[in-house]
Amino acid sequence: MKDFKCKKIFWVVLIITLLTTPFLFSAAPKYVLKFNHVLGASEPYHEGFLKWSQNVEKRTNGEVKIEVYHSAQLGVEEDIIEQIRRGANIGQNTDSARLGNYVPDIAVMNAAYFVDTVDEVKKLKDLPVVKDWIKTLEKKYGMKVLSFFWIQGFRHFVTNKPIKTPDDLKGLRIRTPPAPIWQESIRACGATPVALAFGEMYPAIQQKAIDGLELVYNNLPAGRFYEVLKYVNETKHILLINFEVTSAKWFNSLPKKYQDIVLEECDKVGLEVSDKIMGELANRDKKLMIDKGMIINTDIDMAAFKKAANKAYEKLNLTKVRTNLYKQLGKKD
């Protein structure tokens, strides 16, 4: 009886050991990227970054792990980019406006009425001049662009009066990000740009420090801007293209097959998220704004806005840059 009990205990211990061994001795990932973004955990971009991480981890058998941090948990964007330049294993969701601080011409991709569709954004990837910009960011500034296929949709002017032409924006103080291409694009469209952090917009409207915003539909519900603004004017003045970047040093430490996986999955998931944001989610948020009492104004003189936007290109010496890109795209000025 004693031998039977001993054997029973032996087999129980052996089974438990066999079951737990994979967890106790599973290999840690060889390559870890800490990826930072400023959006909240409920934003579709965060869900997309998590999916990108999961896909990469699966395809590399756990050897590459992307840890995603929302709400700027690792720091503000500008500080993260400096860490990237120094070679840290860190990544950031950013835009061409900020990258324009290093390669000025790349800022054109965030200019007013630059491109109109996701297909045009996809075509940009194969253009020689865009490849040169991305190569310069890597070789000179240590930043590796993983993808710019993360598109947040069209930005519209959100105000307390209907806007039809650039003249209707005259005298209105509109919040924008601080980069020159944003500032000049909004000024060209007729408004006075005011640089403010995202979290400062709601109280600034309440205190009448600003008269309105320019945002994508997806930003409106969480900010509760329907409480302080009346009109969403569908000017579609900027198709917001986001860049996912990391340090060239970290990226080049990966085996070539893993580099390809990271890039492929970043593009793939980015396009999936973009389609969802610009379709299903934009329609959902637009309906929600209507339900909250906002008025969607579609009576916009687009020709007048596009003509006015040319001033931004002229001011920042980007007219020739745009012409060159349009020529390669087969698109008219």
N, C-alpha and C positions, 0 to 999 in steps of 0.2 A: 504493500500500500504506500509505503514511504517512497519507493522507487517511482511508482506511478505519479505521485504528487510532484516529485522532482522533475520527471520528464515533462509533466504538464506545464510546470513553471518555466522550464527551459524553452519549450515551444512557444509559449506566450511571449517570453522575452525576445526570442528570435524574430517572431512575426512583427512585434512592435518595432524592433531595431530595423528590420527590412523596410517597414513602412515609413519610418521617420528619417532614415539615412539620406534620401535625396534632398530633404529639406535642410538637414544638418550640414551636408557637405556640398550643396549646390554651389557652383562657381559664381562668384560675384561678376557683374558686368566688367568687361575690359575697358570700355569707353563710356564715359558719362558726360552728358551735356545738360547743364542747368539752363532751362529756357524761360525767359522772363517776358511778361507782357503787362500792360497797364489796365486791361479790361477786367471786368468782374467775373466771378466763377459761373454766373448764369448766362454769360454772353456766348453766342454760337462759335466765336473764335476759340474760346477756351475749350469747348467740346471738340472742336476741330484739332487743336494742338494735342489734346489727349489721344485722339484717334491716330494722329501722325505718330505719336510716341509708341502706341500699342502696335501699330503696323511695323515700325522699324524694329522694335524688340522681338516681334514674332519672326520676321524675316532674317534676323541676324542671330536667331537662337539665343537671345538674351545677352549677347555680347555688347550690343550698343543700347544704352538706356538714356532716354530723354526725360528728364524730370521737369515738369511744367509748373511754373509759379505764376499765379494770377495776381491782379491788383497791385502790380509793381512791388511784390514782396521782396525782390532782390535789390530794388533801388529804382531811381528815376532813369528814364530812357537815356539821357545824355551821359550819365555816369556809367551805365551798362555798356554803352558803345565804346567808351574809353577803356573799360576793362577788356572788351573784345579786342581792341587794337593792341593791347599789351599781351594778348595770347591766352587769356583765361578760357577755361572750358565752359563758356557761357554763351547764350544766344538771346536775341531780342527781336520782337516784332516792331518794325519801324516803317518809315516811308521815304520816298525819294527826296522830299523836301529837306529832311534832316541829313540824308546822305549827300545832298547838294552842298553841305558845308565842306565836303572833302573833294567831290567831283562836281563842280557847279552845274554843268550841263544836264546832269541826270535829274535835277530838280524839275525839268520840263515835264516829267511824267506825272507831276501833281498840279500842273497848271490848269487854269480854267479852259474847258472845252478842248482838251488835248486829244482824247480818244472818246469814242461813243459806245463801244461794245467790248465784251470780254474777249471776243475773237480777235479784235485789234490788239488787245493786251498780249494775247498768246503769240501773235505774230512778231511782236517787239523782241521776243527772246532770241530770234534768229537773225536780227539785224546786226551787221558788223559794228556799227557805232555803239550799240547797246552792249555788245560783247566787250568792246574796248573799255567802256565805263566800268563794267563789272571786273574786268581784269585789273584795271587801275586800282579799284577799291581793295583788291586782294594783294597785289604786288607792292603797292606804295603805302597802303594804310592798314594792312593786316586783317581786312574784313572779307569774309566769304559770303556771297549772296547765295542762299540755298534756294530761294524761290521768290518771284514777285507775282505769283498767280493767286494771291489772297486779296480779293477785291470786295470792299465793304459796301459797294453800291454808289448811287448818285447822292451828292450833297445838295440840299435845297435851302433856300432862305426861309427862316422861321421868324415871323414878325407879328406885330399887332395891327398891321394894315396890309391890304392886298398889294402885291408887287407884280406889275406887268412888264415894265421896261426899266433899264438902268436908272432913268430919271427918278423913278419911284423910290430908289434907295438913297438918293441924295440926302445928306444930313442924318442918316441913320447910323448909329454906332453898332457894328456887328462883331461879335466875338469870333476870333480866329486863332489857330495855333500861331506861335511866334515866328516861324520860318519865313524868310523873305518872299518865297513863291506864293505862300498862302496870303500874306499881307497884300502883295501887289495884285494878286488875282481878284481879291475882294474889293480893293480900291478901284480897279479897272471896271468892275461890274457896277460901280456907282456908290458903294457904301464907304464908311470910315472904319477901317479894321481896328479892333481892340484886342490885344493879346491877353488872354486869361487862361488859367488852368481850368480843366473840365469841371472840377468840383466847385469852382467859384461862379459858374454861370447863373445858376438859379437865384442866389441872393443878389447878384449884380443886376438881374432883370427887375427883381423886387424893388431894389434901391434906385432903379432907373439910371444906373451907371452905364448900362448898355441898352439898346433898343431891340436886339434880336440875336439870332444865332444862325449858323449854317452847318447843318448836320445831315447824316443819313437817317432814314426812318427808324432804323434799329436803335438809335441813341435816344429817341424821344420818350418811350414809356418809362424806362428806368430813371431818367432825369426828372420825370413828372413835369415836363415843360408845358404840357397842355394846361396846367394850372395858371400859368403866367403869360402865355402867348396864344394867339387866336388863329393865325394863318400858317399853313405849310404851303409855300409857293414853289411849285415844282419846276425850278429853274435848271436843275440837273447840271449845275455849273462845274462840278468836279466829279469825275469817276474816281473814287478813292482807291488807289493801288497801294497795297502794303508789301513791304519787303521783309523776309525772314533772313536774318544774318547771324553769323557766328564768327569765331576767330579762325582765320586761315590756318593758324598753327594747330588748333585742335582738329579741324577738318582734315588736314593733310596727314595727321597721325593715324587716320583710319586706313585700313586696307582698301584698295580700289573697289572691291566688290561691295564693301559697306558704304563707301562714299556714294556709289551709284544708288544704293537702296535709300539712303537718307534724302538724296535729291529727288528721286522718283516719287517717293511717298509724300514729300513736301508739296510738290507740284500737284500730284493727284488729289490729295485731301484738300489742298487749297482751292482747287477748281470746284470740288464737291460743295465745300462750305460757301463759296462765292455764289454758286447757282442757287443754293438754299436761301441765302440772305437776300439776293436780288429778286427771287421769285416768291416762294412760300412765305418767308418771314416779312418781307416788305409789304406784301398784301395784308398779312395779319396785323402788322403794326399800323398800317394806314387805316384799316378798318377800326382798330382800337382808338386811334386819334379822333376819328369821326364820332365814335361812340362817346368819347370824352368831351365832345362839343367843338372840336377844331374844324376849321373850314379848309378843304384842300383846293387850292387855286391852281388850275391848269391853264388859265388864260394868260400865257406867257409869250412875249415877243422874242422867240429864241434867236432870230436873226440879229436883232438889236443887241442882245447879250453877247453873242459870239463876236460881233464886230467890236463891241466895247472891250472885250477880253484881250484883244490884240495889244492893248496898251501895256499889259503886264509883260508880255513877251518882249516888247520894245524896251521897256524900262530895265529889264534884267538881261538884255542882249541874248535872248533866246529865240528870236525870230528865225535866224538862219539854221539854228539847231532843229527847230520844228520843221522847217521846209525840207531839210535833208532827210529827216525821219519820214515825213509824209511821202517824199519821193520814193524811198525804199519800200514803204507800205503800199504805194499805189493809191494814196489818199490825197484829195485836193486840199489846198490851204483854205 
